[in-house]
Amino acid sequence: MVLVFVLYALLASTFILSVGALQYTEPLFLIGFRMIIAGALLLGWQFFVDRHALIIAKKDWGIFFKVSLFHIYFAFILDFWSLQYLSALKANVIYATTPFVTAFLAFIILKERLRIAQIVGMLIGTLSIFPVCLVPNSKVCATENLFSFSWPELALLGAVVCSSYAWFIVKQLMERGYGLLVINGMAMLVGGILSLMTWVLKDSFFGFTPPVSDWSWFLIWIFALILVANILFYNLYGWLLKSYSLTFIALAGFLSPSFGVVYEWLFMGRRVTWHYAVSICLVALGLYIFYSGELKSYKGSLKRFVFKKGEET
């Protein structure tokens, strides 16, 4: 459970790192440059550890291309474009809608049903956002900012949908025997190449402009992003899929705004009030209730399996 908190502490920090990197470059170049380096690092490590794991069956090429599109290309283009206009905290709050998107996709794709405890956990997790909205003069609580969606906010919601769907594809590839380093590394490399190709195509139509204004600061931000997001976050997320459901891990996304507030207090001088403590407590309670419902669902499935096996014998 502690690693779930670590996961979203990492995610919340990536929004601040991304906003910092975007001060020195444009989204398409940032995505392409970052993902190609990160993908090459992951695949290079896999090559030295077990090069045979890099062999991809021809029948799975299409699935790998699909995960590259949704996991990296679509999700990050929408994400980074919107971050040019949104605060890191606002982005964290929008990403907290991930559980609803994931639960809906699980219902459509996996035909999953939620127990009452799981629904209650999700509702409590939803309530965790509202204490933050009570903070005076907060960008999050401004009605015109939170409930009247602009194009950047809609784009970020689109990124949430793409990212949520991509993890179903990742899990499918894991079930086919592919390791996380191979899946993430290949997705990042292909997605990064597609992003750079799009950047070149854009500049060929609208005129070339230098992609980076300050290479020193750009490289500092980009390698911090690669370490936190591409290496730590993505691989920890995939590893947690072995122990928790997609819906539960997505529900924990309600932690992200709380960590985002802490980071803005530490690095940007934002004052933190009791509202944020209440928000974090509600998230923890929602996670506990949801996970207890998930355990009951798992035990019920296990009993049915054992009973069925007993009848067969």
C-alpha positions as CSV (number, residue, x, y, z in Angstrom):
1,M,0.0,0.0,0.0
2,V,2.9,2.4,0.8
3,L,4.2,2.0,-2.8
4,V,0.8,3.3,-4.1
5,F,1.5,6.5,-2.1
6,V,5.0,6.7,-3.5
7,L,3.6,6.2,-7.0
8,Y,1.4,9.3,-6.9
9,A,4.0,11.3,-5.0
10,L,6.2,10.7,-8.1
11,L,3.3,11.5,-10.5
12,A,2.5,14.8,-8.8
13,S,6.2,15.9,-9.1
14,T,6.2,15.3,-12.8
15,F,3.7,18.1,-13.4
16,I,6.0,20.7,-11.8
17,L,9.0,19.2,-13.7
18,S,7.0,19.4,-17.0
19,V,6.0,23.0,-16.4
20,G,9.6,23.8,-15.7
21,A,10.8,22.1,-18.9
22,L,8.2,23.8,-21.1
23,Q,9.8,27.2,-20.2
24,Y,12.7,26.3,-22.5
25,T,11.1,24.3,-25.4
26,E,7.8,23.3,-27.1
27,P,5.7,20.2,-26.4
28,L,6.4,18.1,-29.5
29,F,10.2,18.5,-29.3
30,L,10.1,17.9,-25.5
31,I,8.1,14.7,-25.8
32,G,10.2,13.3,-28.7
33,F,13.6,14.2,-27.2
34,R,12.6,12.8,-23.7
35,M,10.9,9.6,-24.9
36,I,13.6,8.6,-27.3
37,I,16.3,8.9,-24.6
38,A,14.2,7.2,-22.0
39,G,13.2,4.4,-24.3
40,A,16.7,3.8,-25.5
41,L,17.9,3.7,-21.8
42,L,15.3,1.1,-20.8
43,L,15.8,-1.1,-23.9
44,G,19.6,-0.8,-23.6
45,W,19.4,-2.0,-20.0
46,Q,17.1,-4.9,-21.1
47,F,19.6,-5.8,-23.8
48,F,22.4,-6.2,-21.3
49,V,20.2,-8.0,-18.7
50,D,18.4,-10.4,-21.1
51,R,18.5,-9.6,-24.8
52,H,16.2,-12.5,-25.7
53,A,13.3,-10.6,-23.9
54,L,13.5,-8.0,-26.7
55,I,12.2,-10.4,-29.3
56,I,8.6,-9.4,-30.2
57,A,6.3,-11.9,-31.9
58,K,5.1,-10.6,-35.3
59,K,1.4,-11.0,-34.2
60,D,2.1,-8.6,-31.3
61,W,3.6,-5.7,-33.4
62,G,0.2,-4.1,-33.8
63,I,-0.4,-4.2,-30.0
64,F,3.0,-2.6,-29.4
65,F,2.2,0.1,-31.9
66,K,-1.2,0.8,-30.3
67,V,0.4,1.1,-26.8
68,S,2.9,3.5,-28.3
69,L,0.1,5.7,-29.6
70,F,-2.1,5.8,-26.5
71,H,0.6,5.4,-23.8
72,I,2.9,8.0,-25.2
73,Y,2.0,9.9,-28.4
74,F,-1.6,10.9,-27.9
75,A,-1.5,11.1,-24.1
76,F,1.7,13.3,-23.9
77,I,0.9,15.6,-26.8
78,L,-2.4,16.5,-25.2
79,D,-0.9,16.6,-21.7
80,F,2.1,18.9,-22.5
81,W,0.1,21.2,-24.8
82,S,-2.4,21.8,-22.0
83,L,0.3,22.3,-19.4
84,Q,1.4,25.5,-21.3
85,Y,-1.9,27.0,-20.1
86,L,-2.7,25.2,-16.8
87,S,-1.0,25.3,-13.4
88,A,0.5,22.1,-12.0
89,L,-2.1,21.9,-9.3
90,K,-5.0,22.3,-11.8
91,A,-3.5,19.5,-13.8
92,N,-3.2,17.3,-10.8
93,V,-6.9,17.8,-10.0
94,I,-8.0,17.0,-13.6
95,Y,-5.9,13.8,-13.4
96,A,-7.8,12.8,-10.3
97,T,-10.7,12.0,-12.7
98,T,-8.7,8.9,-13.8
99,P,-10.6,6.5,-11.5
100,F,-13.9,7.2,-13.2
101,V,-12.4,6.8,-16.6
102,T,-10.6,3.6,-15.7
103,A,-13.7,2.1,-14.0
104,F,-15.8,2.9,-17.1
105,L,-13.2,1.4,-19.4
106,A,-13.0,-1.7,-17.1
107,F,-16.8,-2.0,-17.3
108,I,-16.6,-1.8,-21.2
109,I,-13.4,-3.8,-21.8
110,L,-13.2,-6.3,-19.0
111,K,-16.9,-6.4,-18.0
112,E,-15.9,-5.7,-14.4
113,R,-18.6,-5.0,-11.8
114,L,-18.0,-2.9,-8.7
115,R,-19.1,-4.0,-5.2
116,I,-20.9,-1.6,-2.9
117,A,-17.7,-1.1,-0.8
118,Q,-15.8,-0.2,-4.0
119,I,-18.4,2.4,-5.1
120,V,-18.4,3.9,-1.6
121,G,-14.6,4.1,-1.7
122,M,-14.7,5.9,-5.0
123,L,-17.3,8.4,-3.7
124,I,-15.2,9.2,-0.7
125,G,-12.2,9.6,-3.0
126,T,-14.3,12.0,-5.0
127,L,-15.1,14.0,-1.9
128,S,-11.4,14.4,-1.2
129,I,-11.2,17.1,-3.9
130,F,-13.8,19.4,-2.3
131,P,-11.9,20.4,0.8
132,V,-9.2,21.8,-1.5
133,C,-11.9,23.8,-3.3
134,L,-12.8,25.5,0.0
135,V,-9.3,27.2,0.2
136,P,-9.7,31.0,-0.4
137,N,-8.1,32.4,-3.5
138,S,-7.1,28.9,-4.7
139,K,-6.9,28.4,-8.5
140,V,-8.6,25.0,-7.9
141,C,-11.6,26.4,-6.2
142,A,-12.4,29.2,-8.8
143,T,-15.7,28.2,-10.3
144,E,-14.8,29.6,-13.7
145,N,-11.5,27.6,-13.7
146,L,-12.8,24.3,-12.3
147,F,-16.3,23.8,-13.8
148,S,-16.1,25.8,-17.0
149,F,-13.8,23.8,-19.2
150,S,-11.5,25.4,-21.6
151,W,-9.7,23.7,-24.5
152,P,-6.5,23.0,-22.5
153,E,-8.6,21.4,-19.8
154,L,-10.5,19.3,-22.3
155,A,-7.2,18.3,-23.9
156,L,-5.9,17.2,-20.5
157,L,-9.1,15.1,-20.0
158,G,-8.4,13.6,-23.4
159,A,-4.9,12.7,-22.1
160,V,-6.5,11.0,-19.1
161,V,-8.6,8.9,-21.3
162,C,-5.7,7.9,-23.6
163,S,-3.4,7.1,-20.6
164,S,-6.1,5.1,-18.8
165,Y,-6.9,3.0,-21.9
166,A,-3.1,2.5,-22.5
167,W,-2.7,0.6,-19.2
168,F,-5.2,-2.0,-20.3
169,I,-3.0,-2.6,-23.4
170,V,0.1,-2.7,-21.1
171,K,-1.6,-5.3,-18.9
172,Q,-2.6,-7.3,-22.1
173,L,1.1,-7.4,-23.2
174,M,2.2,-8.4,-19.7
175,E,-0.2,-11.3,-19.8
176,R,1.4,-12.4,-23.1
177,G,4.8,-12.6,-21.3
178,Y,6.5,-9.3,-22.1
179,G,8.4,-7.5,-19.4
180,L,7.7,-3.9,-18.3
181,L,11.1,-2.7,-19.5
182,V,10.4,-4.0,-23.0
183,I,6.8,-2.7,-23.1
184,N,7.6,0.8,-21.7
185,G,10.9,1.1,-23.5
186,M,9.4,0.2,-26.9
187,A,6.4,2.4,-26.3
188,M,8.6,5.4,-25.4
189,L,11.0,4.9,-28.3
190,V,8.3,4.6,-30.9
191,G,6.1,7.3,-29.4
192,G,9.1,9.6,-29.2
193,I,10.0,9.0,-32.8
194,L,6.4,9.8,-33.9
195,S,6.4,13.0,-31.8
196,L,9.7,14.2,-33.4
197,M,8.3,13.4,-36.8
198,T,5.3,15.5,-36.0
199,W,7.5,18.3,-34.8
200,V,9.5,18.2,-38.1
201,L,6.3,18.1,-40.1
202,K,4.9,21.1,-38.2
203,D,8.0,23.2,-38.7
204,S,8.1,22.4,-42.4
205,F,4.6,24.0,-42.7
206,F,4.9,26.9,-40.3
207,G,8.7,27.6,-40.5
208,F,11.6,26.4,-38.5
209,T,12.3,27.9,-35.1
210,P,15.0,26.8,-32.6
211,P,13.4,24.1,-30.5
212,V,15.3,25.0,-27.2
213,S,15.9,28.5,-25.8
214,D,18.4,27.3,-23.1
215,W,20.0,23.9,-23.5
216,S,21.6,23.8,-20.0
217,W,18.3,24.3,-18.1
218,F,16.4,22.2,-20.6
219,L,18.7,19.2,-20.1
220,I,18.4,19.5,-16.3
221,W,14.6,19.5,-16.4
222,I,14.5,16.7,-19.1
223,F,16.8,14.3,-17.2
224,A,14.9,14.9,-14.0
225,L,11.7,14.0,-15.9
226,I,13.2,10.9,-17.4
227,L,14.4,9.7,-14.0
228,V,11.1,10.4,-12.1
229,A,8.5,9.7,-14.8
230,N,9.9,7.3,-17.4
231,I,12.1,5.1,-15.2
232,L,10.5,5.3,-11.7
233,F,6.8,6.0,-12.2
234,Y,6.0,3.9,-15.3
235,N,7.8,0.8,-14.1
236,L,6.5,1.1,-10.5
237,Y,2.9,1.5,-12.0
238,G,3.4,-1.6,-14.1
239,W,4.9,-3.6,-11.2
240,L,1.9,-2.7,-9.0
241,L,-0.5,-4.1,-11.6
242,K,0.7,-7.5,-10.5
243,S,-0.8,-7.0,-7.1
244,Y,-3.7,-4.5,-7.5
245,S,-6.4,-3.9,-10.1
246,L,-6.3,-1.1,-12.6
247,T,-9.4,0.5,-10.9
248,F,-7.7,0.5,-7.5
249,I,-4.5,2.0,-8.7
250,A,-6.5,4.6,-10.7
251,L,-8.5,5.4,-7.6
252,A,-5.3,6.2,-5.7
253,G,-4.9,9.0,-8.3
254,F,-6.9,11.1,-5.9
255,L,-3.6,11.3,-3.9
256,S,-2.0,13.3,-6.7
257,P,-3.7,16.7,-6.0
258,S,-2.7,16.4,-2.3
259,F,0.9,15.8,-3.1
260,G,0.7,18.6,-5.7
261,V,-0.3,21.0,-3.0
262,V,2.6,20.0,-0.8
263,Y,5.1,20.4,-3.7
264,E,3.7,23.9,-4.5
265,W,4.1,24.8,-0.8
266,L,7.7,23.5,-0.7
267,F,8.9,24.9,-4.1
268,M,6.5,27.8,-4.9
269,G,5.6,29.2,-1.5
270,R,1.9,28.3,-1.4
271,R,0.4,28.3,2.0
272,V,-1.0,24.9,3.1
273,T,-4.1,24.9,5.4
274,W,-6.1,22.2,7.2
275,H,-8.2,21.6,4.1
276,Y,-5.3,19.6,2.5
277,A,-4.9,17.4,5.6
278,V,-8.6,16.5,5.4
279,S,-8.2,15.8,1.7
280,I,-5.4,13.3,2.3
281,C,-7.3,11.6,5.1
282,L,-10.4,11.2,2.8
283,V,-8.2,9.7,0.1
284,A,-6.7,7.2,2.5
285,L,-10.1,6.2,3.8
286,G,-11.5,5.8,0.3
287,L,-8.5,3.7,-0.6
288,Y,-9.0,1.4,2.4
289,I,-12.7,0.9,1.8
290,F,-12.2,0.3,-1.9
291,Y,-9.4,-2.2,-1.4
292,S,-11.4,-4.0,1.3
293,G,-14.2,-4.4,-1.3
294,E,-11.7,-5.6,-3.9
295,L,-10.4,-8.2,-1.5
296,K,-13.9,-9.5,-0.8
297,S,-14.5,-9.7,-4.6
298,Y,-11.2,-11.6,-5.0
299,K,-12.1,-14.0,-2.2
300,G,-15.6,-14.6,-3.7
301,S,-14.1,-15.4,-7.1
302,L,-11.6,-17.7,-5.4
303,K,-14.3,-19.6,-3.5
304,R,-16.3,-20.0,-6.7
305,F,-13.2,-21.3,-8.5
306,V,-12.5,-23.8,-5.7
307,F,-16.1,-24.9,-5.5
308,K,-16.2,-25.5,-9.3
309,K,-13.0,-27.5,-9.2
310,G,-14.4,-29.6,-6.4
311,E,-17.5,-30.4,-8.5
312,E,-15.3,-31.4,-11.4
313,T,-13.4,-33.9,-9.3
